[in-house]
Amino acid sequence: MAGVMDQAKKLAERQQGFDERLRKNFGGGASGDRSDQQNKQLSTQMAQEKHREIDDLHQLEHGMQQAARGMQNTQPDAAKKLRDAIGEMQQNELESRMRWTVDALNKGMGSYAVMREAPVTMALNQLKESLQGAEGAMNASGKSGDSQEALRQALDRAEKLHRDLEARAGGKEPGGKEPGGNAPGGNAQSGKEPGANGKGGQQAPGNQPGRRSGSAPGGSFGPVGPAGGGTWDAMNMGGRPAPDQATVTRSYDDTIREMARMQQSVRSDPATAKEMQDLMRQLQTLDPRRFAADPARLAALEQQILAEVEQAELILRRNLDNAGGNVRTTPEDSIPPGYSDAVAEYFRRLSH
């Protein structure tokens, strides 16, 4: 495309110079100041020059056609502008007009050629401007592609962070490793619940704090702590181990670091960068170091950090889809409306 643009610019400049010299040599009776032999020689020279312009016009048109075909699939907007420019060039009958000038000069009719040259100059300037429009569309398409790639990379980073945080919340390190080789949240002794005394599955008195009589495993977890009270109950979190402050702090620090990288990577997309910045501000209110090491509070905090990462995924996936990128489908279990705000408010109250 750069070569085509350069050709069009040079051809338009040459035509401008040719037009001015034609007027100077044959306009306003200027030919009367020279002999017939001098006029004939000058006419022949300018006719040859115009013929070279016609050859250059052919090369330019061929280059435009090749460029349009080459960009058809990758940059359709630029390709369309190129085809439109070719159509305008043909509609303006550039080659026919230029050949008429050659014939007029060869016949010694330079004064008549002067009057027919202005439309050629205008048409070539118009062609140059049309190609500038095609070049602008190509550059815009390139920037759009760069923005899509940045969004795609940020989304991959957010999804990996999401997986790592879920693994850590389940008692595993990212990559599937389990501390001590035990199942997440389980007991090293198979078949025993925490607090069981091993005799027929009877429960030892005073164990399982916060467990309500008749409650089933897998209960719900709201933004203000485990279902059924303010104390931690592993059964209410599907058997996950109680979170400790060091683990939640690591997850928080990882999230802050990765979110900052995501925000930096999408800086070419101001709208997305702004949304990521808003998420960062909300995350900064959730620093585990600000709260007491209470399992219930840490569990809520752990879930909120995860919710913020899920929100980042949704933002990146939506904006990539709007930009025309090929994205994965949004998961059905997206964040419930108002969840993030409710938990953020909860932790704001805790911090006072």
Phi, psi and omega in degrees: 000324180296321179295319179295317180297320180294319178299314182296319180296315180294320180295319179295321179293319178296319179295321178300314179294320179297317180301315181295318180291326178297318178294319182294322185276329187232354180274150175062032177074019181297332182294339180291345180276355182240163176284164179299322180295318178295318179296320180295317180296317179294320179297318180296317179299316183287329176294319177295320178297317179294325178295322176295326176297320179298318177299318179295325177296319177299314180298320179296315181296319178297316179297322178295319179295317178296317180297319179297318179294320182293332183259003186304316184272326185270327183220071186300326180295315179295321179298320180295319179296324177295316179297321178297321180294321177297318179298319179296319180298318179289322179295326179282357177053048184300311183297319180298317180295319181292322178293326178298320178297318178301312181297317182297319180293320180294335180266006179076026182248047182300325181295330177284326180296329180304316184289339183262359187271333182302316178298328178293316179299316179296318182294321180289325174294321177295320178298317179300317180294322179296321178291328175297322176296320178294320178295320177297319178296322179294316179295320178296321179295321178296319178294321178297320178296319177297319180295318179298318180296320178297317178296320181295318179294320178295321178295317177301319180294319180295319180294321177295317177301317179302313180297318181295318180294320179295319179298316181294322178295334179272007177094007179248155171276154177308133184105356173097002180286143180245131177301125175072003179078002181273160175292147181304124175075001183266184179247145181300335181265115183296141174085001180247139172272155174305129178093355179284148183263002176086355181258093175066019177075013180289146183271134177286142182300141172086354180274175181052064179296140176085353180281123181275147180298128177085000181284149182256155176299156175081025178294169184283161179230116182265175184290353180249017176128181183296152177297135174095008176150184185262010179250155183287138175222110183301330181293332179286350179241035176064029178085008179291148179290156177295133180288149174246161188295325181296317181292315180295323178296320177298317179297320179296313181297319177300319182294314179301315182296313182290323178294324177295321178293319178298315181299320180292321184289336181256021183297339178286349177245091188304321182296314179294317179301322179295316180296320179293325177296320177298320177296320179299318179299319180291322178297325183295344176275356188250020182300119182300337181294344182275350187241155177295151183282059178266127184305321181295315179294318179297324178296316178296320180295318179300318180291324180291320177300316178297320179297323179294322178293320177298322178295321177298318177302315181297317179298311183294319180295317180295314183289327175292321178296318179295330180278359178091011180281162179269106186243161175283158182291147179293131179298147183291328184272059179284172186294130179299144180303132176084354184298310183301315181296320182296316181289321178300318179296322179301313182286333175296320179292323180296329186283347182273000000 
